[in-house]
Amino acid sequence: PRPRLHPSEKEREDMINEVKYSKFVQEGHIESVIDVYELFKLYMNHRPYKGIDMSCLQEALTTMNANFGLLSDQPIPRRKFIQFLKTEGDMMKTRDLIKYLAPLFAIEDEEEDQENFNLPEQIDLQAFLHKHLMLRQ
């Protein structure tokens, strides 16, 4: 069977409780908001122990390309890729997008290149997975 990409109801409840009570002992209050770094830590602690199957990621990339009317192996124009990240799913503001892309694409001056994010003209999703996210098959 393929690994699940989404947590079960019980797993979600466990994660919510972990966030709620993360600072209760030290600070005496229940937490209701976390930043993206806390979210990443939470994901890392609760991700499938065998990791995500590369075929699942490949399927997601194929779907993303299909949304743009492209074949699965065609690169996505930078403008469409940025627009997708800003408007689909968990939409990102420009400053957040810069914060998350900076380490992946060597953005040194966060004020300098807000329109293009130092991304190549065409985003090859396979190269993005392997070169920038350092995922192996």
KELOFI-752027 format. One record per residue (C-alpha): residue number from 1; residue in three letters; chain; x, y, z. Coordinates in Angstrom, 3 decimals. Example, Ala and Ser with C-alpha at 12.3 -4.5 7.8 and 13.67 -1.06 7.14 Angstrom:
BEGIN
<rec><i>1</i><aa>ALA</aa><ch>A</ch><X>12.300</X><Y>-4.500</Y><Z>7.800</Z></rec>
<rec><i>2</i><aa>SER</aa><ch>A</ch><X>13.670</X><Y>-1.060</Y><Z>7.140</Z></rec>
//
This chain:
BEGIN
<rec><i>1</i><aa>PRO</aa><ch>A</ch><X>0.000</X><Y>0.000</Y><Z>0.000</Z></rec>
<rec><i>2</i><aa>ARG</aa><ch>A</ch><X>1.063</X><Y>3.567</Y><Z>-0.674</Z></rec>
<rec><i>3</i><aa>PRO</aa><ch>A</ch><X>1.951</X><Y>5.715</Y><Z>2.320</Z></rec>
<rec><i>4</i><aa>ARG</aa><ch>A</ch><X>-0.667</X><Y>8.210</Y><Z>3.411</Z></rec>
<rec><i>5</i><aa>LEU</aa><ch>A</ch><X>0.136</X><Y>11.844</Y><Z>2.756</Z></rec>
<rec><i>6</i><aa>HIS</aa><ch>A</ch><X>-2.394</X><Y>13.069</Y><Z>5.307</Z></rec>
<rec><i>7</i><aa>PRO</aa><ch>A</ch><X>-2.573</X><Y>12.226</Y><Z>9.012</Z></rec>
<rec><i>8</i><aa>SER</aa><ch>A</ch><X>-5.486</X><Y>10.266</Y><Z>10.427</Z></rec>
<rec><i>9</i><aa>GLU</aa><ch>A</ch><X>-8.064</X><Y>11.939</Y><Z>12.662</Z></rec>
<rec><i>10</i><aa>LYS</aa><ch>A</ch><X>-6.270</X><Y>10.563</Y><Z>15.747</Z></rec>
<rec><i>11</i><aa>GLU</aa><ch>A</ch><X>-2.895</X><Y>11.823</Y><Z>14.499</Z></rec>
<rec><i>12</i><aa>ARG</aa><ch>A</ch><X>-4.357</X><Y>15.288</Y><Z>13.850</Z></rec>
<rec><i>13</i><aa>GLU</aa><ch>A</ch><X>-5.839</X><Y>15.353</Y><Z>17.339</Z></rec>
<rec><i>14</i><aa>ASP</aa><ch>A</ch><X>-2.467</X><Y>14.340</Y><Z>18.819</Z></rec>
<rec><i>15</i><aa>MET</aa><ch>A</ch><X>-0.725</X><Y>17.141</Y><Z>16.902</Z></rec>
<rec><i>16</i><aa>ILE</aa><ch>A</ch><X>-3.317</X><Y>19.716</Y><Z>17.985</Z></rec>
<rec><i>17</i><aa>ASN</aa><ch>A</ch><X>-2.880</X><Y>18.687</Y><Z>21.608</Z></rec>
<rec><i>18</i><aa>GLU</aa><ch>A</ch><X>0.903</X><Y>18.803</Y><Z>21.252</Z></rec>
<rec><i>19</i><aa>VAL</aa><ch>A</ch><X>0.640</X><Y>22.414</Y><Z>20.042</Z></rec>
<rec><i>20</i><aa>LYS</aa><ch>A</ch><X>-1.990</X><Y>23.408</Y><Z>22.618</Z></rec>
<rec><i>21</i><aa>TYR</aa><ch>A</ch><X>0.008</X><Y>22.195</Y><Z>25.591</Z></rec>
<rec><i>22</i><aa>SER</aa><ch>A</ch><X>3.542</X><Y>22.863</Y><Z>24.300</Z></rec>
<rec><i>23</i><aa>LYS</aa><ch>A</ch><X>4.049</X><Y>25.888</Y><Z>26.577</Z></rec>
<rec><i>24</i><aa>PHE</aa><ch>A</ch><X>1.544</X><Y>25.129</Y><Z>29.301</Z></rec>
<rec><i>25</i><aa>VAL</aa><ch>A</ch><X>4.061</X><Y>23.914</Y><Z>31.900</Z></rec>
<rec><i>26</i><aa>GLN</aa><ch>A</ch><X>6.540</X><Y>26.776</Y><Z>31.318</Z></rec>
<rec><i>27</i><aa>GLU</aa><ch>A</ch><X>4.151</X><Y>29.667</Y><Z>30.659</Z></rec>
<rec><i>28</i><aa>GLY</aa><ch>A</ch><X>0.802</X><Y>28.495</Y><Z>32.042</Z></rec>
<rec><i>29</i><aa>HIS</aa><ch>A</ch><X>-1.277</X><Y>29.048</Y><Z>28.911</Z></rec>
<rec><i>30</i><aa>ILE</aa><ch>A</ch><X>-2.669</X><Y>27.014</Y><Z>26.067</Z></rec>
<rec><i>31</i><aa>GLU</aa><ch>A</ch><X>-1.129</X><Y>27.757</Y><Z>22.666</Z></rec>
<rec><i>32</i><aa>SER</aa><ch>A</ch><X>-3.415</X><Y>28.190</Y><Z>19.649</Z></rec>
<rec><i>33</i><aa>VAL</aa><ch>A</ch><X>-1.064</X><Y>29.548</Y><Z>16.965</Z></rec>
<rec><i>34</i><aa>ILE</aa><ch>A</ch><X>2.295</X><Y>28.324</Y><Z>15.679</Z></rec>
<rec><i>35</i><aa>ASP</aa><ch>A</ch><X>4.687</X><Y>29.702</Y><Z>13.098</Z></rec>
<rec><i>36</i><aa>VAL</aa><ch>A</ch><X>5.879</X><Y>27.783</Y><Z>10.058</Z></rec>
<rec><i>37</i><aa>TYR</aa><ch>A</ch><X>9.075</X><Y>26.618</Y><Z>11.782</Z></rec>
<rec><i>38</i><aa>GLU</aa><ch>A</ch><X>7.034</X><Y>25.027</Y><Z>14.571</Z></rec>
<rec><i>39</i><aa>LEU</aa><ch>A</ch><X>4.846</X><Y>23.490</Y><Z>11.889</Z></rec>
<rec><i>40</i><aa>PHE</aa><ch>A</ch><X>7.900</X><Y>21.970</Y><Z>10.185</Z></rec>
<rec><i>41</i><aa>LYS</aa><ch>A</ch><X>9.101</X><Y>20.566</Y><Z>13.504</Z></rec>
<rec><i>42</i><aa>LEU</aa><ch>A</ch><X>5.641</X><Y>19.139</Y><Z>14.139</Z></rec>
<rec><i>43</i><aa>TYR</aa><ch>A</ch><X>5.613</X><Y>17.582</Y><Z>10.674</Z></rec>
<rec><i>44</i><aa>MET</aa><ch>A</ch><X>9.057</X><Y>16.076</Y><Z>11.174</Z></rec>
<rec><i>45</i><aa>ASN</aa><ch>A</ch><X>7.938</X><Y>14.527</Y><Z>14.441</Z></rec>
<rec><i>46</i><aa>HIS</aa><ch>A</ch><X>4.753</X><Y>13.068</Y><Z>12.960</Z></rec>
<rec><i>47</i><aa>ARG</aa><ch>A</ch><X>5.677</X><Y>12.253</Y><Z>9.369</Z></rec>
<rec><i>48</i><aa>PRO</aa><ch>A</ch><X>5.506</X><Y>8.656</Y><Z>8.158</Z></rec>
<rec><i>49</i><aa>TYR</aa><ch>A</ch><X>8.559</X><Y>6.839</Y><Z>9.500</Z></rec>
<rec><i>50</i><aa>LYS</aa><ch>A</ch><X>9.340</X><Y>5.414</Y><Z>6.051</Z></rec>
<rec><i>51</i><aa>GLY</aa><ch>A</ch><X>9.074</X><Y>8.819</Y><Z>4.448</Z></rec>
<rec><i>52</i><aa>ILE</aa><ch>A</ch><X>7.008</X><Y>9.801</Y><Z>1.472</Z></rec>
<rec><i>53</i><aa>ASP</aa><ch>A</ch><X>7.214</X><Y>7.607</Y><Z>-1.580</Z></rec>
<rec><i>54</i><aa>MET</aa><ch>A</ch><X>8.820</X><Y>9.435</Y><Z>-4.507</Z></rec>
<rec><i>55</i><aa>SER</aa><ch>A</ch><X>5.955</X><Y>8.236</Y><Z>-6.715</Z></rec>
<rec><i>56</i><aa>CYS</aa><ch>A</ch><X>3.544</X><Y>10.269</Y><Z>-4.544</Z></rec>
<rec><i>57</i><aa>LEU</aa><ch>A</ch><X>5.634</X><Y>13.401</Y><Z>-5.067</Z></rec>
<rec><i>58</i><aa>GLN</aa><ch>A</ch><X>5.852</X><Y>12.636</Y><Z>-8.767</Z></rec>
<rec><i>59</i><aa>GLU</aa><ch>A</ch><X>2.064</X><Y>12.361</Y><Z>-8.899</Z></rec>
<rec><i>60</i><aa>ALA</aa><ch>A</ch><X>1.726</X><Y>15.730</Y><Z>-7.122</Z></rec>
<rec><i>61</i><aa>LEU</aa><ch>A</ch><X>4.110</X><Y>17.359</Y><Z>-9.615</Z></rec>
<rec><i>62</i><aa>THR</aa><ch>A</ch><X>2.227</X><Y>15.847</Y><Z>-12.538</Z></rec>
<rec><i>63</i><aa>THR</aa><ch>A</ch><X>-0.993</X><Y>17.283</Y><Z>-11.104</Z></rec>
<rec><i>64</i><aa>MET</aa><ch>A</ch><X>0.638</X><Y>20.688</Y><Z>-10.664</Z></rec>
<rec><i>65</i><aa>ASN</aa><ch>A</ch><X>1.804</X><Y>20.678</Y><Z>-14.273</Z></rec>
<rec><i>66</i><aa>ALA</aa><ch>A</ch><X>-1.660</X><Y>19.576</Y><Z>-15.442</Z></rec>
<rec><i>67</i><aa>ASN</aa><ch>A</ch><X>-3.116</X><Y>22.643</Y><Z>-13.681</Z></rec>
<rec><i>68</i><aa>PHE</aa><ch>A</ch><X>-0.961</X><Y>24.741</Y><Z>-16.001</Z></rec>
<rec><i>69</i><aa>GLY</aa><ch>A</ch><X>-1.861</X><Y>22.712</Y><Z>-19.084</Z></rec>
<rec><i>70</i><aa>LEU</aa><ch>A</ch><X>1.669</X><Y>21.311</Y><Z>-19.280</Z></rec>
<rec><i>71</i><aa>LEU</aa><ch>A</ch><X>2.996</X><Y>17.802</Y><Z>-19.719</Z></rec>
<rec><i>72</i><aa>SER</aa><ch>A</ch><X>4.476</X><Y>16.234</Y><Z>-16.582</Z></rec>
<rec><i>73</i><aa>ASP</aa><ch>A</ch><X>8.073</X><Y>16.740</Y><Z>-17.716</Z></rec>
<rec><i>74</i><aa>GLN</aa><ch>A</ch><X>7.697</X><Y>20.341</Y><Z>-18.942</Z></rec>
<rec><i>75</i><aa>PRO</aa><ch>A</ch><X>9.156</X><Y>23.146</Y><Z>-16.827</Z></rec>
<rec><i>76</i><aa>ILE</aa><ch>A</ch><X>6.761</X><Y>25.676</Y><Z>-15.300</Z></rec>
<rec><i>77</i><aa>PRO</aa><ch>A</ch><X>7.308</X><Y>29.344</Y><Z>-16.127</Z></rec>
<rec><i>78</i><aa>ARG</aa><ch>A</ch><X>8.585</X><Y>31.235</Y><Z>-13.073</Z></rec>
<rec><i>79</i><aa>ARG</aa><ch>A</ch><X>5.611</X><Y>33.612</Y><Z>-13.104</Z></rec>
<rec><i>80</i><aa>LYS</aa><ch>A</ch><X>3.099</X><Y>30.742</Y><Z>-12.948</Z></rec>
<rec><i>81</i><aa>PHE</aa><ch>A</ch><X>5.066</X><Y>28.919</Y><Z>-10.243</Z></rec>
<rec><i>82</i><aa>ILE</aa><ch>A</ch><X>5.160</X><Y>32.036</Y><Z>-8.036</Z></rec>
<rec><i>83</i><aa>GLN</aa><ch>A</ch><X>1.481</X><Y>32.729</Y><Z>-8.680</Z></rec>
<rec><i>84</i><aa>PHE</aa><ch>A</ch><X>0.650</X><Y>29.134</Y><Z>-7.741</Z></rec>
<rec><i>85</i><aa>LEU</aa><ch>A</ch><X>2.514</X><Y>29.415</Y><Z>-4.422</Z></rec>
<rec><i>86</i><aa>LYS</aa><ch>A</ch><X>0.809</X><Y>32.722</Y><Z>-3.641</Z></rec>
<rec><i>87</i><aa>THR</aa><ch>A</ch><X>-2.748</X><Y>31.709</Y><Z>-4.516</Z></rec>
<rec><i>88</i><aa>GLU</aa><ch>A</ch><X>-3.280</X><Y>27.941</Y><Z>-4.210</Z></rec>
<rec><i>89</i><aa>GLY</aa><ch>A</ch><X>-3.700</X><Y>25.832</Y><Z>-1.098</Z></rec>
<rec><i>90</i><aa>ASP</aa><ch>A</ch><X>-2.121</X><Y>27.563</Y><Z>1.890</Z></rec>
<rec><i>91</i><aa>MET</aa><ch>A</ch><X>-1.594</X><Y>30.899</Y><Z>0.182</Z></rec>
<rec><i>92</i><aa>MET</aa><ch>A</ch><X>1.654</X><Y>32.712</Y><Z>0.969</Z></rec>
<rec><i>93</i><aa>LYS</aa><ch>A</ch><X>2.360</X><Y>36.394</Y><Z>1.253</Z></rec>
<rec><i>94</i><aa>THR</aa><ch>A</ch><X>5.374</X><Y>37.733</Y><Z>-0.625</Z></rec>
<rec><i>95</i><aa>ARG</aa><ch>A</ch><X>7.480</X><Y>38.166</Y><Z>2.523</Z></rec>
<rec><i>96</i><aa>ASP</aa><ch>A</ch><X>6.751</X><Y>34.556</Y><Z>3.575</Z></rec>
<rec><i>97</i><aa>LEU</aa><ch>A</ch><X>7.553</X><Y>33.245</Y><Z>0.120</Z></rec>
<rec><i>98</i><aa>ILE</aa><ch>A</ch><X>10.904</X><Y>35.033</Y><Z>0.206</Z></rec>
<rec><i>99</i><aa>LYS</aa><ch>A</ch><X>11.630</X><Y>33.630</Y><Z>3.659</Z></rec>
<rec><i>100</i><aa>TYR</aa><ch>A</ch><X>11.034</X><Y>30.047</Y><Z>2.500</Z></rec>
<rec><i>101</i><aa>LEU</aa><ch>A</ch><X>12.644</X><Y>30.301</Y><Z>-0.925</Z></rec>
<rec><i>102</i><aa>ALA</aa><ch>A</ch><X>15.738</X><Y>32.229</Y><Z>0.223</Z></rec>
<rec><i>103</i><aa>PRO</aa><ch>A</ch><X>17.642</X><Y>29.185</Y><Z>1.515</Z></rec>
<rec><i>104</i><aa>LEU</aa><ch>A</ch><X>16.694</X><Y>27.127</Y><Z>-1.547</Z></rec>
<rec><i>105</i><aa>PHE</aa><ch>A</ch><X>17.617</X><Y>29.673</Y><Z>-4.210</Z></rec>
<rec><i>106</i><aa>ALA</aa><ch>A</ch><X>20.383</X><Y>31.720</Y><Z>-2.563</Z></rec>
<rec><i>107</i><aa>ILE</aa><ch>A</ch><X>18.354</X><Y>34.897</Y><Z>-2.124</Z></rec>
<rec><i>108</i><aa>GLU</aa><ch>A</ch><X>20.739</X><Y>37.136</Y><Z>-0.201</Z></rec>
<rec><i>109</i><aa>ASP</aa><ch>A</ch><X>18.897</X><Y>40.451</Y><Z>-0.216</Z></rec>
<rec><i>110</i><aa>GLU</aa><ch>A</ch><X>15.259</X><Y>39.834</Y><Z>0.609</Z></rec>
<rec><i>111</i><aa>GLU</aa><ch>A</ch><X>14.316</X><Y>43.320</Y><Z>-0.592</Z></rec>
<rec><i>112</i><aa>GLU</aa><ch>A</ch><X>16.201</X><Y>43.070</Y><Z>-3.881</Z></rec>
<rec><i>113</i><aa>ASP</aa><ch>A</ch><X>14.319</X><Y>40.534</Y><Z>-5.978</Z></rec>
<rec><i>114</i><aa>GLN</aa><ch>A</ch><X>10.764</X><Y>40.330</Y><Z>-4.711</Z></rec>
<rec><i>115</i><aa>GLU</aa><ch>A</ch><X>9.244</X><Y>39.826</Y><Z>-8.129</Z></rec>
<rec><i>116</i><aa>ASN</aa><ch>A</ch><X>11.372</X><Y>36.931</Y><Z>-9.358</Z></rec>
<rec><i>117</i><aa>PHE</aa><ch>A</ch><X>12.648</X><Y>35.511</Y><Z>-6.050</Z></rec>
<rec><i>118</i><aa>ASN</aa><ch>A</ch><X>15.988</X><Y>34.727</Y><Z>-7.714</Z></rec>
<rec><i>119</i><aa>LEU</aa><ch>A</ch><X>14.275</X><Y>31.803</Y><Z>-9.452</Z></rec>
<rec><i>120</i><aa>PRO</aa><ch>A</ch><X>15.227</X><Y>30.613</Y><Z>-12.911</Z></rec>
<rec><i>121</i><aa>GLU</aa><ch>A</ch><X>12.971</X><Y>31.647</Y><Z>-15.820</Z></rec>
<rec><i>122</i><aa>GLN</aa><ch>A</ch><X>11.639</X><Y>28.071</Y><Z>-16.025</Z></rec>
<rec><i>123</i><aa>ILE</aa><ch>A</ch><X>11.146</X><Y>25.820</Y><Z>-12.981</Z></rec>
<rec><i>124</i><aa>ASP</aa><ch>A</ch><X>11.957</X><Y>22.207</Y><Z>-13.725</Z></rec>
<rec><i>125</i><aa>LEU</aa><ch>A</ch><X>10.094</X><Y>20.368</Y><Z>-10.976</Z></rec>
<rec><i>126</i><aa>GLN</aa><ch>A</ch><X>12.406</X><Y>17.347</Y><Z>-11.095</Z></rec>
<rec><i>127</i><aa>ALA</aa><ch>A</ch><X>15.429</X><Y>19.600</Y><Z>-10.623</Z></rec>
<rec><i>128</i><aa>PHE</aa><ch>A</ch><X>13.567</X><Y>21.424</Y><Z>-7.844</Z></rec>
<rec><i>129</i><aa>LEU</aa><ch>A</ch><X>13.029</X><Y>18.124</Y><Z>-5.991</Z></rec>
<rec><i>130</i><aa>HIS</aa><ch>A</ch><X>16.544</X><Y>16.844</Y><Z>-6.451</Z></rec>
<rec><i>131</i><aa>LYS</aa><ch>A</ch><X>18.729</X><Y>19.966</Y><Z>-6.460</Z></rec>
<rec><i>132</i><aa>HIS</aa><ch>A</ch><X>16.905</X><Y>22.340</Y><Z>-4.108</Z></rec>
<rec><i>133</i><aa>LEU</aa><ch>A</ch><X>14.968</X><Y>20.027</Y><Z>-1.801</Z></rec>
<rec><i>134</i><aa>MET</aa><ch>A</ch><X>17.723</X><Y>17.398</Y><Z>-2.044</Z></rec>
<rec><i>135</i><aa>LEU</aa><ch>A</ch><X>15.294</X><Y>14.501</Y><Z>-2.352</Z></rec>
<rec><i>136</i><aa>ARG</aa><ch>A</ch><X>16.601</X><Y>11.298</Y><Z>-3.908</Z></rec>
<rec><i>137</i><aa>GLN</aa><ch>A</ch><X>14.712</X><Y>8.628</Y><Z>-5.783</Z></rec>
//
